[in-house]
């Protein structure tokens, strides 16, 4: 078996609109296509022994044990690998269960699709599942536990932490979109100009002064002392020579900690001798230049959480520890504690397993024990020097018993230190009494406090502490931080429609970001060059903090490679669907291609609009699966589909009596005569009229007035700058050059209708075969060119895309000769040489039509040739 490719979906996709996290592995079974599971001796027995938990897989049988029934009856290895990939993720602590395996359109090749929690784990699971399956086939031993542990490690290195994850989940529940901005915890909530950011539990609104104060324990303690908040007596030193005096001033027992440390690093507690103080000083110096020596307050460790200056939760924290039973060694006691099903690796469960590291061994030794020592029955041995959950500690929710005086003090502290999210560490014997009565004290104030102890305490009520964070960032009810998104897909016309809508919105005062097959533009400035119609380009726009209106061209390639770069849009436009790129990525029929394009309208928000081409059966059928409002456009005002929608008050746009007309219900609002809209070239370019119709609807839905839309249509002049590669007409002294991106038979037919209306003594076409099209598509391109042109020059694309230059030329030539055997045809492989030849030999009054896929290069050469003519 051979893996051809592995792709990770990250948004709505061909395989599922709702399930965004999917691995799509293209798997060639090779010889195993002839060997289903019931023909491999011992396979069923071996897979049941390796994965007894797979009994829960119901599969298509709909009952427990269903998958094993399929294995016994005989199923293909792609199906088995799908189930293995899901099961090993579950065994690694990532319970996920969606999968399907479908034919790729080639004998023995399958798309194996399954869900994932973390992308790197999903990719690993795909490869591991194939290796496991091969071992099961051959009967070889396989080290499954190594894969499980590796996936756990990958998850911990990639996943959002519990605090960040909880805020993201809360935002998602409110319809607020999010984007991860780096591999750590920096996350954007909302889009464009409406975005807010979080990094763990620090927000884009967190005071930088507050963070600096919290990180400087000296300044924090000074400010709290000045405000009459109970804090332990202490001193700050940087040299060992000052340690004895500090110990005398503070008095034993004491605690030593770095002044700017975090997560419990370098802290030593309950020090009762100078020798112990010296060790603690050295440990703290490894973390910080200056060290705090302060009174060790007896009692229990509590964390009070304040968000937006309001107390929201409190937890009592206990360091990792074991309790003796008079029989078991310390090492055995640790193993027993870790056997608690609530404990796991990293953050995978409510509690973290206790690790025996050098610090733990030191603490055990300081207590006079070794790992093999047996504790007395009931004796408690603390194994860590802090109560952090990440080191195996436990937490008990005590929110409801915190004394009002302590609540008031905590809220006051958050304002004194100036933190919107503030964790306050308190040591006291009884949190239900004021600190002044218990002799307790505030030990520390934390910026970016962890939420895990409140979200999933070991005991007590869980608290949704993420909710007040999102409340603060998005205080207006129903605010989702979104910006309007208009998404455009289809076979032809996407780019022009995208550019036109962006122009209309910009004329209306919007700060527009838009993506096209030419590049990404932010407020009309190109910031990325090339084909930018995939999810990464969409995210680029949605991450830009200056953008408040997004227009996103969505092509098939990105949808199949990674899914959409956004979860929901406000308006989706489907221009048309025709045969293009068939035979690639498992898409072999025009119906499959339509399903790919249909992903876009199916992601429209419920109160948004899907704008569909009523003249295209495949596009019109997409209405069946949308969960939003429907709008239609047509080049025929009498199209019965248009009439039906108008009768129920729907929005439509039609070309009627020479006008571009918008209709609400049966009422017509004529915008302009098509011949007066520059983009239509005096009404000659009918396909441009078809691009204008959905743009007009989109503008109207977004509240842009008819007058403003008309003004934008009048000022959108087709040119190499505003519509590069789309009907760019260059006038030379004795001839004209028309450059267009026609790259499939439907596009060529549309171009033919336009050029048929242009006067010329001779029409010369410069065309190329396209490597990622089927042979019949290239044949048809040649056939159409033979109808369009008096003379044809066959050049070659810069990228052959898997086919040879000779093959592509032959494909076009076959099409040309089939239609016009005697058509004058010249082969000039270089595009530059082909254009130069056509210009050098151009007859007076001729029209040279250049069909180019690398538009910038062709435009540059044509401009260069025209400039030379002017200077001659």
Phi, psi and omega in degrees: 000147183222131176277121178278314180198157176230122177241146178248120174280139181233007180201186177309138190210177182302328185273331180196134176280324185273325182265107188271334184262093181228139168266132176241107181253126175270115188239125175263113182288344182050237184294335184287353175298333180267001184230086172292173189301327182283355178255004177253111186301126176080359185298312183301315181297317184292319182290327178290325178288322181285323184232067178300332181291347178290353176302334180285348181286113186280328180056200184289348179287337176077017179216160177300140184084001183300319180295317179297327176298319179294322179296317180295320180288331183114109177225163185280155185295333176299319178295318179297315182297322175305312182291323178296316181300320178291317185292318182291330174294317178298317179297334179271010176093012179238087186286113181213149192215010180267132177201155172201149178234126184227153177297145182267355182098001176234147182302122176079004181248134185226152167266114178261114188244130176207155184279159177220162175261312176241134189299314182297327178291318178300317179295318178297317181299324179298311181292318181296321182298323178294316180297319179297316181298320179296322178292322178294324179293315185275345182082015180281156174292150179219132182275078183297321183299329178296319177295317182299314180295320179298320180292324175299316181294318177298318180300313183295328181282339186253326189293155169291144177294167182303321182292306179300316181300322181293322179292318178298316179298319179295319178297315179302319182297340179260007181080016179272119180287160180215155178222131175280128188263342174210184184277001180256232188246019178274117186229139175261129174252129184087177184238154169051226184293344183262009185285152167235159181234149172229151171224104193058242178246026169259135183249169178294350179255002179289135180293127178293328176294318179299318179296316179298318179297313182297327180282343179254097186296332179294309180295320179301311182296322180297312181296321180291321176299316179298331182267011178062037172267137181294116176227153180287147176299144181195175179215156178240127183228162177232349182238147179298329181295340180269356189293317183299316180296321179296320179296319179296318182293316184281315182087143179282154353286153181222170177233141178239131181211153178292148185288332181235035179275173175206169179054030174077010183286133174075016182262133174235131186242165175052052179273131184237359179224160178294323180299318177294324179294323180295318177296317179296322179299315181294322179294320180290326181294337178291340183257325187217152179290323179248153190230142176263130171245116183218164182299134177275114183272127179277153182138202181245148184279126179234145174242123174255131182250127179238127179235128182055040177066020177236129178296130183236336183195158175214146180221142172265126186250140179235129180297159175304133183204167173232158179239123184294153176236007179078359183232318189271148174287165179299320179298319179292324178295321177296317178299322180294316177299317182290344178285350175303122182299346178280349180263142180208190182278128179061232183256020187291336181230182182301320181241154179259140178297145178280126177260143177262095180252189183299321179299315180299316180298323179294316180297318179297317180295319179298332179276359178087021183236170168235175179298338181267001179289150177252122180279151175297156178299121179090351180288134180258129176238117177282134187253350180228158182267000174225167182261019183298139178295329183292345177253012176105005178289172178236162181221139177240126179290128179231022185307318189282350182249002180295131182294140180307328179293323178287325175298311180299318179298316181297316180295324178293318179300319181300328178280325178297315180277344177068057178238132177282332174233116193224128175251127185243120181267125184233137172250123180201156178278341183204104183290346180278359176242152178301147179301325181298335181271333185262351184077015178283179182203157173277120183269325189197152173240130186246129167272138182068048181291147178289144182260349191304319183295335179268326181290322183217070180294156178296324176216156182094181185282132170293147181237131179279077184282351177286330184302312179295335176293313179292325176302319182290318182288327181231076188289336181283132180301131179082359179288121180252001179068014182277164166236157178301133176237122173251118182250133184237130175222178184138179180274311181233152175090357183299311187294314180297317179298319179297313181296320181295315179297319178299320179295316179299315181295320179296319177297336180269009176093006179281150172264101195262137167243133181216152180244145179214177176286356177262330183165183177253133182239133172244113183051050175070007176255122180288121180250341174225140184247145177114190180286106185241059183246016181256184184294327180295321179291320177299316179296325178304314180293315185289341176274345185288121185285357178264348188272132174237012177204123184244134174237116191237116174280129185239112182259165184298323185303309180295322180298321181279333183279320186212359184086184180287153178273010178212158183271323183219149175229167181270324180221134173238135178241131172243113186285315183181168173223122175218167185300119179198135180060022179291149183091001180246146176053034177078007179258107188246345182235159179293332177293321176295320178298320178298323178296323177298310181296328184293344177304321185294305179296335180285354179256009180289141177299152184305326180266008179267193185226136166260120181257110188243152179280110182287348180272355184245114184302316182294323179288315181299325180293342180295342181298336185295332185248012180273154177237053184202186177285154180246135170230148183231153172226153184203150174276001181231112182293342181263008175305123184300333178292321176295313182300319182296318180290323179297323182296334179258018173085014183284170180265131178219163172222135184222161171257111184220134179051035179084359183254149164273117190232132175259136181234133169246111191067225180267358184276129182265139173233098182286126180274299184204158167292135183301324182293344179266358177267116186309325184298337184270359183052056178069026179085358182288328183267087184297326181293336175288326176298319179297329177287328182290323186303308179293330178296321179295318178297313181301316179298317181295318179297325181277008174082016178275129187291160177302317182298316180292324178295316178301315180300321180291321178296323181289333185258000178269092187266122178297126182197174180294339181269319184273328179223065184300128177081006179241098181051051176274112183258123179245123182263117173263179184298316187242358182203172178234152174240130176246121180252130180213154185270019180306116188226015176205166184304320180296319178295321178294321178298318179295318178295322179300317180299326179285311184292335177298336181269359181261136179278135177197147178289320178218139176248120183249127180252132174251112187233166179215148171283149185244123190294331181261026171248158178291161179301318182294331178291316179292324175301315182293324177300317178296319180297316180295319179300322179297328177284326188281322194243152174279333182215142184234134172247121178264119176250191178229142177295156178296323181249116182283343174053048171095350180247162180274157179301318181296317181299314184294318178297318179297321180299314178295318184296323178299317179295319180297310185293329179297325183269313182221090184302331185260011183298134179292120184227131178238138179253118177226097188305319182285128179298317180299315180294323180295316180295315181298319178298315182297319181292317182296331184251016184291132175279158178296133179081009183276163176237122176259121180253117183253114176264109188236143176259336175258080190300314183303319181295316181294317179300317182298318181292317181297317179297321179297316180293323179291324179293321178297320179298320181295324184277347183290000000 
